[in-house]
Amino acid sequence: MEKIVFRSPEDGEDVEFFVVEQTRINGADYLLVTEEEEGDCDAFILKDVSQEKGEDSMYEMVESEEELEYLSRIFEEILDDVDFAM
């Protein structure tokens, strides 16, 4: 599983996540990430909000309930052994 590091814009601290899966929907890139490599843990869906494709990408956590439900169903279909509880 790929490990990626994000830098928080608020405090500049690094946050590490493990990329479980990624997908592209309607021209937008999404990542399903966790803080732990294995086992049951919290998962987050991140959306690429970069203006231009460059060296550094900018991601934001998806917070819209409607968008989260839709993307959760997509990731559940991609990953047969994953169930989301909201």
TORBADO-765652 format. One record per residue: z negated, y negated, x negated of N, C-alpha, C in turn; residue in one letter. Coordinates in pm, whole numbers, plus 50000, padded with zeros to 5 digits. Each point is the difference from the previous one (the first is absolute). Layout:
! residues N
ZYXZYXZYXA...
This chain:
! residues 86
500005011749915500004988350085500004987749910M500854990750034500124987849920498824990650027E499484994249893498914990350011500594986249972K499664990450086500484986449980498824990450000I500184988849936498944990049990500504987250065V499174994750088500284987350065499004989749951F500444987649988499114989049963499774991750125R498734998650035499614992350117500294985249976S500724993450093500274985849982498764991350018P498995005250073498794992150024499134998749875E499755011449934499074999549887500615005049868D501265004250003500665004549878499585013649949G499155007050077499555013349958501075010450028E500035010349914500935011050018499415010350095D500855005450088499635010550094500995011449982V499495012149980500875011549979500145008050129E501235004350026500315008650114500895011549954F499965010850077500905011249979501054999550110F501275000849962501094999650097500205014050056V499755001550128500185012850069501465001750041V500584989250053501405000650047500524985850011E501314998849999500624987150024501215001950090Q500364989450073501155000750089500574986050017T501224999750051500684987350028500395000350148R499554989950074500284999250143500504985950031I501164999450064500594987150039500064990249884N500335004949880500164991549883498724996449929G498865004950047498724997149936499455012749935A499424998449881499395011249928498525000750030D499515012450025498595002450030499455010849908Y498744998549963499295010149922498795004850078L499785013149998498775005950051499165003049877L498844993549988499175001349880498585004050036V499305005949902498585003450014499274995849873T498694998950012499194996749883499625012449920E500065011750065499665012749935501265008549990E500105007749893501205008149981500025012250092E498835005550031499945012050083498924998850106E500105008550101498965000750103500214989850110G499095000750098500024990550111499484986649953D500744989550028499564986549961500784989950082C499634987549986500704989350069501404998549942D500944997350088501384997549960500404986250049A500924994049928500484986650034501515000149998F500604992150087501454998349998500284986049950I500804999349896500354987249938501474997050023L500304987350022501384995750024500434991049885K501215002549948500564991849893500454986850061D499384989149957500334986850052500654991349893V500525006249895500664992649893501204992650055S500204987949953501144992150044501295005049937Q499925003449872501175005249929499585012449925E500945009249983499715012149923499964996149853K498815000049945499834996349860499115010049930G499454995949891499155008849921498705003250071E499394990250063498735002150070500234999550151D499455009850069500075000150146498704994750056S500084994350118498814995150069499825008150127M498815005650018499705008150118498834994050075Y500055001550133498904996150087499635011950085E498725001150033499575010650091500504997050140M500515010150065500454998550138498754999350088V499884989350078498804998050081500285000350150E501244998450040500375000150141499785014150054S499205001250107499705013050061501295007050044E500904992550059501255005650049500845005549884E500114992249894500775004349883499325011949931E498664999849992499285011249940500215013050076L499944999450132500215011950081501415005649979E500984991350001501395004249981500185006449862Y499524993349895500175005149864499195012749978L498845001150062499205012249988500765011950054S500674998350113500805010950056501145003949906R500624990149937501095002749905499475008049882I498884995649941499455007049885499495013950038F499485001850121499575013350045501195009450009E501164994950042501205008450005500495003749861E499934990549908500455002649862499085010149932I498704998350021498995008649935499455009650106L500405012349996499605009650102498495002250009D499284998949889498585003549996499064988050010D500494988750052499194987850007499814995950144V498764996950037499694994550131499224987049979D500354990050078499324987149990499014998450114F498844995049968499014996550101499734985049987A500184992950108499814985449994498734996350070M
